[in-house]
Amino acid sequence: MGATPGVEITGPMHDRFDQILTDDALALIADLHRRFEGRRQELLAARARRQREIAAGADLDFLPETRHIREDPSWRVAPPAPGITDRRVEITGPTDRKMTVNALNSGAKVWLADFEDANTPLWENMIGGQLNLRDALDRTIDFTTPEGKTYALKDDSELATVVVRPRGWHLDEKHILVDGQRTSGAVVDFALYLFHCAQRQLDKGKGPYYYLPKMESHLEARLWNDIFVAAQERLGIPRGTIRATVLIETIPAAFEMEEILYELREHSAGLNAGRWDYLFSIIKVHRTRGRRFLLPERNAVTMTAPFMRAYTELLVSTCHRRGAFAIGGMAAFIPSRRDPEVNERALAKVRDDKARESGDGFDGSWVAHPDLVPVCREVFDGVLGDRPNQLDRQRDDVAVKAGDLLAVDSAEGGVTEAGLRGNINVALQYLAAWLGGNGAVAIHNLMEDAATAEISRSQIWQWLHNGVTLDDGPQVTRDLVTRLIDEELAAIREQSGAAFDAGLYERAMELFTEVALADDYVEFLTLPAYERMP
């Protein structure tokens, strides 16, 4: 591989990595970095300023300076793009080789090919995932396991449409330096997929499509739109070819849904209700604001809580008013092929969840497992029939005020020792898997990703710093949490038996203790976690 001026690769060049890290692909990354990295850093600083204002007592509200955008009835987003007109079932998962084949074959309309929360940003995962996507589009990804199981793609007409989720703005890529500076993980993931797969997708009658995570403002959406324009111009792709669905998974973004659609309107494919990260964001943003913003334990907070209903109904009405898709949240339940009772409960919960979403007007929803695709499809088929979506359902009955989104204390439930233990147990198991290279983990019959550990550690931090007393026990203190960490780790060790990796769990415990018990709250646990991996 020849040298790209100013670009340094610090990660190892494994087999075929040179097919992804080509000079021209790296030149695109370098160009985008030099043009937009300053703005990324400014926007991250703006996040920190707003956090300080909220900590000082300011409440989030709809922006007065963008009222004209919200009140202008004339504008619409771009019309639906080929391959994502019907999105009634979307499956999510990382871009390893097995998942790539299974997700594309799953019967879902869309596969969210994840470089973010369902993935661990190991160098091998990030570049290997790009190879897998390219191989899938070239139909060269078929393989047989050492045990003799064969994985092969179905006919192109039966495959899900690929929609790639790059990393969030806050994450760097430490293995690609431009002019001695770390690059943005988001830009790297976006640019490598666009460079290698945009034309391949266009040749199949589709296009380069993205899911954009962790956004907190319409100015961050504007940055994405400017990057889209610049990249399309550089590669000679018609402006508007790229389409992006934004995850509304932060509480600040919930107050700027229309503005986010407006900024991306020529590239917009809609919004998604990223419910688990949304709960994490509510806790994170209001962590020092006292009992008004204290959530019950994680499993007690459902989508029927008034503040969560306000969030999802606002999302549907906002999207459909502007001609954009509204996509429902993750059904994390995992069916069991061995335990009929567990399987029946999981399917019933997924069915109820998707019935609520389809009834509210969502155009489709997410599942985490191929076995859940038929359930989600059946529910949405029952509402949609032969129609591809519900864009014609305007939801003019919805009127959400700022106070409705902030009514966190409307959630019913308490904080118990079992809930505290559950947070610790799941976070330790997830972080051990994450540090070991796996970002999508089945724990207690739920498919967990990074949002799981974020909610768990953030709730503990909030309970600890707000003097919360357990409904059935003592006050949450550092000593109590430390003791329960030891006890839950011992329980995991006993349950795991010979499969228990003491080294990984030691690292997971150190990381969890740091992000759950430190005096200074870490904005994202993936930041210190990333520094712990090669």
Protein Blocks (a to p, Z undefined) as FASTA:
>chain_A
ZZdehiacfbdcdehklmmmgfklmmmmmmmmmmmmmmmmmmmmmmmmmmmmmmnopacd
ddfklmmmmmmmkbccddddehilbckbccdddfbfklmmmmmmnopabdcddfblmpcc
bfklmmmmmmmmmmmmnopmbccdfkopacddddfklpccdddddddfkbccfkbcgehi
acdfklmmmmmmmmmmmmmmmmnopacddddehiabfklmmmmmmmmmmmmmmnopaehk
accddddfbfklmmmmmmmmmmmmmmcgbdcddfklmmmmmmmmmmmnojmlcccdfklp
cfkbmklmmmmmmmmmmmmmnopacdddddfbdcdfkbmmlmmmmmmmmmmmmmmmmmno
pabdcdfbfklmmmmmmmmmmmnmmafbfklpnolmbccdfklmmmmmlpgcdddfklmm
mmmmmmmmmmmmmmnopabdceehiacdfklmmmmmmmmmmmmmnopacfklccddfklm
mmmmmmmmmmmmmmnmmmlcfklmmmmmmmmmmmmmgmbdcfblklmmmmmpZZ
